[in-house]
Amino acid sequence: MSQKVLLTSKEVNIILHRLACQLIEKHLDFSETILIGIQPRGAFLAERLKDMLEKEYKVTDISLGYLDITFFRDDFRRTGKPLEANKTDINFLVEEKKVIFIDDVLFTGRSIRSALTAIQSFGRPSVIELLVLIDRRFSRDLPIQPDYRGRQVDAINNEKVKVCWTENEGEDAVYLIRN
């Protein structure tokens, strides 16, 4: 097994600033916009973006929630091991709000399809957008594309993209892992 560095800590930080600026450009006033981190890995990215928007770009009133999609997945009964659900924490209505799903890697699109189903329990958003750090563009099973992307990666199916966050793995980096 070998791994290649796709993004260093410095490059991740530059991409996060670019994504934050794109969000400001499109949403300017975040009073009708909600950030939703898709559990588990999108939560780290969502928290980073919210923190950056508030501290470095002085954006106020940002609503952030976390959505667990475990039991909305179309493959959750196909695994032989017990599933571990994460916490959904959305303490506001999404009715007629602009929702931005945030996840670390867009691979097949199945997680996002699951998130689209799961969010309906909290109301009917006026718009749903997708922000991802890594877009594995040639691996899609469903016709889902990001509105905001950090980096496109051309990885074949037996390669894995691993996103590391300081809060979880002790470093900010993205690796391409080959078996």
Backbone as JSON, one array per atom type, in Angstrom:
{
  "sequence": "MSQKVLLTSKEVNIILHRLACQLIEKHLDFSETILIGIQPRGAFLAERLKDMLEKEYKVTDISLGYLDITFFRDDFRRTGKPLEANKTDINFLVEEKKVIFIDDVLFTGRSIRSALTAIQSFGRPSVIELLVLIDRRFSRDLPIQPDYRGRQVDAINNEKVKVCWTENEGEDAVYLIRN",
  "N": [[0.85, -1.18, 0.0], [0.6, 2.15, -0.91], [0.97, 5.7, -0.45], [0.14, 8.97, -1.58], [0.71, 12.4, -1.27], [-1.87, 14.59, -1.75], [-2.84, 17.09, -1.02], [-1.28, 19.51, 0.98], [-1.05, 20.86, 4.33], [-0.91, 23.67, 4.08], [-1.97, 24.02, 1.5], [-4.56, 23.01, 1.89], [-5.54, 24.96, 3.63], [-5.49, 27.25, 1.96], [-7.39, 26.48, 0.04], [-9.67, 26.28, 1.69], [-10.03, 28.99, 2.36], [-10.62, 29.98, -0.2], [-13.04, 28.61, -0.75], [-14.63, 29.66, 1.32], [-14.74, 32.34, 0.52], [-16.11, 32.05, -1.91], [-18.59, 31.22, -0.94], [-19.37, 33.52, 0.47], [-19.51, 35.33, -1.65], [-21.69, 34.29, -3.09], [-23.74, 34.12, -1.17], [-23.62, 36.25, 0.62], [-25.43, 37.6, 2.67], [-26.08, 35.68, 5.33], [-28.41, 35.07, 6.62], [-30.57, 33.62, 5.67], [-29.43, 31.28, 5.0], [-28.17, 28.02, 5.56], [-25.68, 25.99, 6.91], [-24.89, 22.62, 6.56], [-23.25, 20.02, 7.89], [-22.32, 16.91, 6.74], [-22.45, 14.0, 8.49], [-19.94, 11.53, 9.17], [-17.58, 12.86, 8.44], [-17.9, 15.28, 7.04], [-18.52, 17.1, 8.96], [-16.22, 18.16, 10.19], [-15.14, 19.79, 8.14], [-17.3, 21.57, 7.77], [-17.39, 22.86, 10.27], [-14.89, 24.11, 10.25], [-15.2, 25.88, 8.08], [-17.33, 27.51, 8.98], [-16.14, 28.66, 11.26], [-14.02, 30.05, 10.02], [-15.45, 31.82, 8.36], [-16.73, 33.39, 10.29], [-14.63, 34.4, 12.0], [-12.52, 35.34, 10.32], [-13.71, 36.6, 8.16], [-15.74, 38.01, 9.2], [-18.49, 37.34, 9.15], [-21.75, 37.11, 10.34], [-24.28, 35.42, 12.32], [-24.45, 32.69, 11.38], [-25.93, 29.66, 10.72], [-25.38, 26.38, 11.74], [-25.59, 22.96, 11.25], [-25.67, 19.37, 11.84], [-25.88, 16.41, 10.01], [-26.88, 13.1, 10.16], [-26.67, 10.38, 8.06], [-26.82, 7.68, 8.09], [-28.94, 5.66, 8.28], [-30.39, 6.26, 6.07], [-29.08, 5.55, 3.88], [-28.73, 3.64, 0.86], [-27.41, 1.29, 1.03], [-27.21, 0.35, 3.61], [-28.15, -2.01, 4.77], [-26.63, -3.91, 3.63], [-24.18, -4.41, 4.65], [-21.98, -6.42, 6.6], [-21.23, -5.84, 9.17], [-22.15, -4.3, 12.3], [-23.81, -1.16, 12.18], [-22.69, 2.1, 13.04], [-24.26, 4.79, 14.09], [-24.15, 8.35, 13.73], [-24.52, 11.54, 15.35], [-27.36, 13.47, 14.68], [-27.77, 16.87, 14.53], [-29.72, 19.29, 14.29], [-31.12, 22.05, 15.08], [-33.07, 23.79, 14.16], [-35.5, 24.99, 11.81], [-35.54, 24.07, 8.38], [-37.15, 24.94, 6.49], [-37.91, 26.65, 3.59], [-35.34, 27.72, 3.49], [-31.95, 28.35, 2.37], [-29.96, 25.69, 1.89], [-26.78, 24.4, 2.47], [-25.09, 21.61, 1.81], [-22.32, 20.03, 3.24], [-19.46, 18.19, 2.69], [-16.59, 16.01, 2.94], [-15.49, 14.39, 0.82], [-16.68, 13.83, -2.42], [-17.82, 11.07, -3.89], [-19.31, 8.51, -5.07], [-21.79, 9.67, -4.99], [-23.87, 8.7, -3.58], [-24.05, 9.2, -0.8], [-24.84, 11.86, -0.77], [-27.31, 11.67, -2.04], [-28.64, 10.29, -0.04], [-28.55, 12.22, 1.97], [-30.2, 14.16, 0.85], [-32.67, 12.91, 1.1], [-32.81, 12.58, 3.9], [-32.83, 15.23, 4.91], [-35.36, 16.17, 4.47], [-36.92, 15.62, 6.66], [-36.75, 17.81, 8.24], [-37.99, 19.93, 7.1], [-38.79, 21.79, 4.07], [-36.36, 22.84, 2.06], [-35.6, 25.9, 0.26], [-33.58, 25.92, -1.58], [-30.94, 23.68, -2.32], [-27.54, 23.28, -2.03], [-24.24, 22.02, -2.8], [-21.16, 21.56, -1.23], [-17.9, 20.48, -1.44], [-14.72, 19.25, -0.35], [-13.04, 17.53, -1.81], [-13.53, 16.36, -5.06], [-14.2, 13.49, -6.57], [-14.37, 13.05, -9.59], [-14.79, 11.1, -11.65], [-16.13, 8.92, -10.67], [-18.81, 8.64, -10.23], [-21.98, 7.3, -9.38], [-24.45, 8.33, -9.43], [-26.25, 11.16, -10.8], [-24.93, 13.61, -9.59], [-23.48, 16.66, -8.79], [-21.01, 18.91, -7.45], [-21.59, 22.24, -6.18], [-19.69, 23.87, -5.16], [-16.29, 23.26, -5.08], [-13.27, 22.03, -3.72], [-10.96, 20.7, -4.78], [-10.5, 18.82, -7.73], [-10.14, 15.37, -8.22], [-8.71, 12.79, -9.98], [-9.2, 9.71, -9.49], [-8.88, 6.19, -9.59], [-11.17, 3.44, -9.07], [-10.11, 1.55, -7.14], [-8.46, 3.1, -5.66], [-8.12, 5.17, -2.81], [-9.28, 8.18, -1.36], [-8.12, 10.01, 1.27], [-9.01, 12.24, 3.72], [-7.51, 14.17, 6.1], [-7.9, 15.75, 9.23], [-6.78, 18.19, 11.53], [-8.12, 18.19, 13.97], [-8.94, 15.57, 14.22], [-7.1, 13.62, 13.12], [-4.69, 14.81, 13.68], [-3.37, 16.33, 11.78], [-3.69, 18.51, 8.93], [-4.36, 17.39, 5.85], [-4.49, 15.8, 2.61], [-4.64, 12.64, 1.21], [-3.85, 10.3, -1.39], [-4.48, 7.0, -1.54], [-3.16, 3.96, -2.49], [-3.86, 0.56, -3.04]],
  "CA": [[0.0, 0.0, 0.0], [1.37, 3.4, -0.99], [0.14, 6.9, -0.39], [0.68, 10.17, -2.2], [0.1, 13.62, -0.72], [-2.59, 15.4, -2.74], [-2.89, 18.45, -0.49], [-0.6, 19.76, 2.25], [-1.79, 21.73, 5.25], [-0.97, 25.0, 3.48], [-2.9, 23.97, 0.37], [-5.91, 22.87, 2.46], [-5.91, 26.28, 4.15], [-5.77, 28.13, 0.8], [-8.67, 26.03, -0.52], [-10.74, 26.67, 2.62], [-10.27, 30.43, 2.16], [-11.31, 30.16, -1.48], [-14.42, 28.15, -0.58], [-15.32, 30.65, 2.16], [-14.99, 33.52, -0.32], [-17.17, 31.7, -2.86], [-19.85, 31.23, -0.19], [-19.7, 34.92, 0.72], [-19.89, 35.91, -2.94], [-23.01, 33.83, -3.51], [-24.77, 34.23, -0.13], [-23.4, 37.53, 1.3], [-26.2, 37.64, 3.9], [-26.31, 34.28, 5.68], [-29.6, 34.95, 7.47], [-31.46, 32.61, 5.08], [-28.57, 30.19, 4.56], [-27.82, 27.08, 6.62], [-24.62, 25.04, 6.61], [-25.16, 21.3, 7.12], [-22.13, 19.09, 7.77], [-22.77, 15.52, 6.64], [-21.68, 13.21, 9.45], [-19.1, 12.12, 10.19], [-16.4, 13.59, 7.94], [-18.24, 16.64, 6.6], [-18.66, 17.96, 10.14], [-14.96, 18.88, 10.39], [-15.07, 20.82, 7.11], [-18.34, 22.56, 8.06], [-16.95, 23.65, 11.43], [-13.78, 24.96, 9.81], [-15.72, 26.97, 7.25], [-18.09, 28.42, 9.85], [-15.16, 29.39, 12.07], [-13.31, 30.97, 9.13], [-16.39, 32.88, 7.94], [-16.99, 34.28, 11.43], [-13.44, 35.06, 12.55], [-11.67, 36.02, 9.35], [-14.49, 37.38, 7.2], [-16.71, 38.77, 10.01], [-19.87, 37.0, 8.81], [-22.47, 36.8, 11.57], [-25.54, 34.67, 12.24], [-24.35, 31.49, 10.55], [-26.53, 28.47, 11.32], [-24.65, 25.17, 11.39], [-26.16, 21.72, 11.77], [-24.99, 18.13, 11.46], [-26.88, 15.45, 9.54], [-26.46, 11.72, 10.06], [-27.39, 9.75, 6.94], [-26.57, 6.23, 8.19], [-30.09, 4.8, 7.99], [-31.0, 6.7, 4.82], [-28.26, 5.02, 2.79], [-29.35, 2.5, 0.17], [-26.6, 0.1, 1.25], [-26.98, 0.12, 5.04], [-28.47, -3.39, 5.13], [-25.75, -4.82, 2.88], [-22.91, -4.58, 5.34], [-22.01, -7.51, 7.56], [-20.91, -5.37, 10.5], [-23.15, -3.38, 12.85], [-23.6, 0.24, 11.83], [-22.6, 3.06, 14.12], [-24.84, 6.07, 13.67], [-23.63, 9.58, 14.32], [-25.58, 12.39, 15.88], [-27.94, 14.55, 13.89], [-27.99, 18.03, 15.39], [-30.29, 20.4, 13.53], [-32.1, 22.61, 16.02], [-33.77, 24.88, 13.48], [-36.22, 24.54, 10.62], [-34.89, 24.38, 7.11], [-38.25, 25.35, 5.61], [-37.67, 27.83, 2.75], [-33.97, 28.23, 3.67], [-30.92, 27.86, 1.46], [-29.16, 24.7, 2.61], [-25.52, 24.01, 1.83], [-24.52, 20.37, 2.32], [-20.86, 20.08, 3.26], [-18.85, 16.88, 2.9], [-15.17, 16.05, 2.59], [-15.22, 13.79, -0.49], [-17.8, 13.39, -3.26], [-17.34, 9.88, -4.59], [-20.36, 7.94, -5.92], [-22.99, 10.51, -4.93], [-24.9, 8.03, -2.77], [-24.19, 9.9, 0.48], [-25.6, 13.08, -1.0], [-28.68, 11.23, -2.26], [-29.16, 9.98, 1.29], [-28.73, 13.49, 2.68], [-31.39, 14.8, 0.28], [-33.82, 12.26, 1.71], [-32.81, 12.83, 5.35], [-33.1, 16.63, 5.25], [-36.8, 16.41, 4.36], [-37.5, 15.52, 7.99], [-36.6, 19.1, 8.9], [-38.67, 20.94, 6.31], [-38.5, 21.82, 2.63], [-35.49, 23.97, 1.73], [-35.87, 26.56, -1.02], [-32.46, 25.55, -2.45], [-29.89, 22.87, -1.71], [-26.27, 23.32, -2.75], [-23.27, 21.06, -2.3], [-19.77, 21.99, -1.13], [-17.0, 19.38, -1.08], [-13.29, 19.54, -0.43], [-12.49, 16.72, -2.9], [-14.5, 15.82, -6.01], [-13.7, 12.36, -7.38], [-15.34, 13.28, -10.65], [-15.05, 9.99, -12.57], [-16.57, 7.77, -9.88], [-20.2, 8.87, -9.88], [-23.05, 6.36, -9.68], [-25.66, 9.15, -9.54], [-25.96, 12.44, -11.46], [-24.79, 14.64, -8.56], [-22.28, 17.46, -8.98], [-20.89, 19.95, -6.43], [-21.66, 23.66, -6.54], [-18.4, 24.4, -4.72], [-15.35, 22.16, -4.92], [-11.91, 22.44, -3.42], [-10.04, 20.14, -5.77], [-10.94, 17.62, -8.46], [-9.14, 14.31, -8.19], [-8.99, 11.66, -10.87], [-8.74, 8.49, -8.83], [-9.62, 5.02, -10.04], [-12.0, 2.89, -8.0], [-9.41, 0.88, -6.05], [-7.71, 4.1, -4.91], [-8.92, 5.83, -1.78], [-8.89, 9.53, -0.98], [-8.27, 10.17, 2.72], [-8.88, 13.61, 4.2], [-7.13, 14.23, 7.51], [-8.11, 17.03, 9.89], [-6.02, 18.35, 12.77], [-9.0, 17.84, 15.09], [-9.19, 14.13, 14.26], [-5.88, 12.85, 12.84], [-3.49, 15.54, 14.08], [-2.8, 17.11, 10.68], [-4.54, 18.83, 7.78], [-3.74, 16.87, 4.63], [-5.3, 14.88, 1.82], [-3.79, 11.6, 0.63], [-4.36, 9.29, -2.31], [-3.94, 5.72, -1.07], [-3.27, 2.86, -3.47], [-3.68, -0.77, -2.44]],
  "C": [[0.9, 1.24, 0.0], [0.42, 4.58, -0.9], [0.9, 8.09, -0.96], [-0.03, 11.36, -1.59], [-0.56, 14.39, -1.87], [-2.63, 16.86, -2.32], [-2.14, 18.52, 0.84], [-1.48, 20.65, 3.12], [-1.96, 23.14, 4.68], [-1.98, 25.05, 2.33], [-4.34, 23.81, 0.84], [-6.4, 24.22, 2.94], [-6.26, 27.26, 3.03], [-7.13, 27.77, 0.2], [-9.83, 26.42, 0.38], [-11.06, 28.15, 2.5], [-11.01, 30.68, 0.85], [-12.78, 29.75, -1.38], [-15.23, 29.13, 0.26], [-15.66, 31.89, 1.34], [-16.08, 33.25, -1.35], [-18.53, 31.7, -2.17], [-20.3, 32.66, 0.08], [-20.19, 35.59, -0.56], [-21.31, 35.55, -3.33], [-24.09, 34.14, -2.48], [-24.71, 35.53, 0.65], [-24.09, 37.63, 2.65], [-26.6, 36.2, 4.23], [-27.55, 34.07, 6.54], [-30.59, 33.9, 6.95], [-30.7, 31.38, 4.6], [-28.16, 29.34, 5.75], [-26.72, 26.16, 6.11], [-24.95, 23.72, 7.3], [-23.96, 20.4, 6.83], [-22.67, 17.66, 7.75], [-21.84, 14.66, 7.51], [-21.09, 11.97, 8.79], [-18.07, 13.1, 9.64], [-16.68, 15.02, 7.47], [-18.36, 17.62, 7.75], [-17.39, 18.77, 10.37], [-14.83, 20.04, 9.41], [-16.08, 21.93, 7.39], [-17.94, 23.45, 9.22], [-15.83, 24.6, 11.06], [-14.28, 26.15, 9.01], [-16.49, 27.98, 8.08], [-17.15, 29.29, 10.67], [-14.43, 30.44, 11.24], [-14.21, 32.13, 8.7], [-16.61, 33.89, 9.07], [-15.76, 35.08, 11.84], [-12.66, 35.87, 11.53], [-12.43, 36.9, 8.38], [-15.64, 38.13, 7.87], [-18.16, 38.55, 9.59], [-20.56, 36.59, 10.11], [-23.71, 35.96, 11.28], [-25.49, 33.48, 11.29], [-24.95, 30.32, 11.33], [-25.78, 27.25, 10.8], [-25.33, 23.97, 12.05], [-25.38, 20.53, 11.25], [-26.05, 17.09, 11.13], [-26.26, 14.06, 9.44], [-27.32, 11.04, 8.99], [-27.34, 8.23, 6.99], [-27.75, 5.39, 7.74], [-30.9, 5.27, 6.78], [-30.22, 6.17, 3.62], [-28.95, 3.82, 2.16], [-28.56, 1.21, 0.37], [-26.45, -0.28, 2.72], [-27.31, -1.29, 5.48], [-27.52, -4.39, 4.47], [-24.42, -5.06, 3.57], [-23.04, -5.68, 6.4], [-21.75, -7.06, 8.99], [-22.0, -4.41, 11.01], [-22.8, -1.93, 12.5], [-23.54, 1.09, 13.08], [-23.11, 4.4, 13.6], [-24.14, 7.22, 14.37], [-24.82, 10.42, 14.76], [-26.05, 13.39, 14.82], [-28.23, 15.68, 14.86], [-28.42, 19.2, 14.5], [-31.41, 20.96, 14.4], [-32.8, 23.84, 15.46], [-34.51, 24.28, 12.3], [-35.44, 24.91, 9.37], [-35.92, 24.85, 6.07], [-37.92, 26.67, 4.91], [-36.3, 28.49, 2.97], [-33.08, 27.68, 2.57], [-30.0, 26.95, 2.26], [-27.91, 24.39, 1.79], [-25.03, 22.74, 2.52], [-23.01, 20.47, 2.2], [-20.33, 18.69, 3.57], [-17.39, 16.94, 2.44], [-14.88, 15.54, 1.19], [-16.53, 13.43, -1.17], [-17.27, 12.26, -4.13], [-18.45, 9.39, -5.51], [-21.6, 8.82, -6.0], [-24.07, 9.91, -4.05], [-25.1, 8.69, -1.4], [-25.04, 11.16, 0.31], [-27.06, 12.74, -1.3], [-29.36, 10.92, -0.93], [-29.44, 11.25, 2.08], [-29.96, 14.24, 2.15], [-32.67, 14.21, 0.86], [-33.92, 12.63, 3.19], [-33.22, 14.25, 5.7], [-34.59, 16.95, 5.19], [-37.51, 16.3, 5.7], [-37.5, 16.86, 8.72], [-37.25, 20.24, 8.13], [-38.24, 20.87, 4.85], [-37.65, 23.05, 2.31], [-35.89, 24.62, 0.41], [-34.81, 26.15, -2.05], [-31.54, 24.65, -1.65], [-28.67, 22.93, -2.62], [-25.32, 22.33, -2.09], [-21.87, 21.65, -2.36], [-18.95, 20.79, -0.69], [-15.55, 19.83, -1.19], [-12.69, 18.81, -1.64], [-13.63, 16.17, -3.75], [-13.82, 14.74, -6.84], [-14.62, 12.25, -8.59], [-15.64, 12.1, -11.56], [-15.61, 8.76, -11.86], [-18.06, 7.8, -9.56], [-21.1, 7.73, -10.3], [-24.35, 7.12, -9.95], [-25.31, 10.5, -10.15], [-25.94, 13.6, -10.46], [-23.46, 15.34, -8.76], [-22.21, 18.54, -7.9], [-21.06, 21.35, -7.02], [-20.35, 24.36, -6.2], [-17.48, 23.2, -4.5], [-13.97, 22.74, -4.62], [-10.95, 21.99, -4.49], [-10.68, 18.94, -6.43], [-9.79, 16.62, -8.45], [-9.6, 13.21, -9.12], [-8.38, 10.41, -10.24], [-9.56, 7.32, -9.36], [-10.24, 4.34, -8.82], [-11.25, 2.17, -6.88], [-8.48, 1.83, -5.29], [-8.66, 4.8, -3.94], [-8.38, 7.22, -1.52], [-9.16, 9.67, 0.51], [-8.0, 11.63, 3.08], [-8.59, 13.55, 5.69], [-7.34, 15.65, 8.03], [-7.33, 17.06, 11.19], [-6.84, 17.87, 13.96], [-9.15, 16.33, 15.27], [-7.9, 13.31, 14.12], [-4.59, 13.59, 13.17], [-2.81, 16.34, 12.99], [-3.88, 17.43, 9.65], [-3.8, 18.36, 6.54], [-4.75, 16.0, 3.9], [-4.34, 13.94, 1.11], [-4.57, 10.76, -0.38], [-3.68, 7.99, -1.93], [-4.22, 4.64, -2.1], [-3.03, 1.55, -2.76], [-2.76, -1.62, -3.27]]
}
